[in-house]
Amino acid sequence: MTFWERIKDALARLAGASQLAAAADLRTITSQPAASRPDACARLLGVDAWSPTTASALASVASDAKSLVALALVSPDYVLN
């Protein structure tokens, strides 16, 4: 598999995760202050804790619940959980 095929697959996974997040009831996430949303998302997805790299990425989009959930769904912490 070439580099570009892997990128294409990653973009497809992110697009699917974005569609799921857009359709989901995210009140469990949005009811939390932005700083607490990555942890709330971890609990919702059954992830014990985010790795430091994932936690940093999720914190950067925590104000946008749909983006937060979409990124969490494609994160290695969740996918390999």
N, C-alpha and C positions, 0 to 999 in steps of 0.2 A: 504494500500500500504506500502510495506516495504521500509526501507532506500535505499536498493540496487536498487529497482525498480525506485525510484525517481532519483537516480544517473543515471541510464540507460536512463531515459526520458530526463534528462538534457543534457547528452552527445549526444543524438539523436537530440535535438534542436540545440545544438552547431554545430554538423556536418552539419545539414541543412543550418544553417546560414553561415557556412564557405563555403559551395557550392555556395550559393547565392552571397556572397562577391567575390568569385573567378570568377564568371561569369559576375559580374557587371562592368560597366565603372566607375572607381573610380577617374577619372581625377579631379572632383570637390574637392575631398579629397587630392589627391596627389599633386595638384597644390599649396597647402598651406604648410607653414613650419610646422614641426612636432608638435610644441607647440600649433598651432592653429587648428590642425586637429580634436580633439574632439568636438570643437565648430562647425566646419564646418559639421561634421557628425550629430550633433544635429539639425542643420538647415535643412540638407538634409532629416532627418527622422521626422521632425516636432516636435522635443522635445524642449520645452522652455529652459530648463537648466538641466544639469546632477546633481544628488545628489552628495554630496562630496565623498561618497564611490565609486560611479560609475565613477565620474570624475577622481579619483585617479587610478582606474583600467584601464580606457581608456588611460590616460596619459602614463601609463607604456608600452603600446603597440603602441603608436602614430606613431612611425617610420615605422610600418608595417601596411599599409592601410587596407589590407585584414583582418588582425586580429582585427584591430580597429573596422571595420564595423561589423564583425561577433560578437564580444563581445557586441557592441552597440545593435545589433538586438535581443540579448537574455537578455539584461539588464532589470531589473524591471522598470526602468525609461521609456523605450520604450514599453515594453510588456504591462504595466499597463496604458499607456498614452491614 
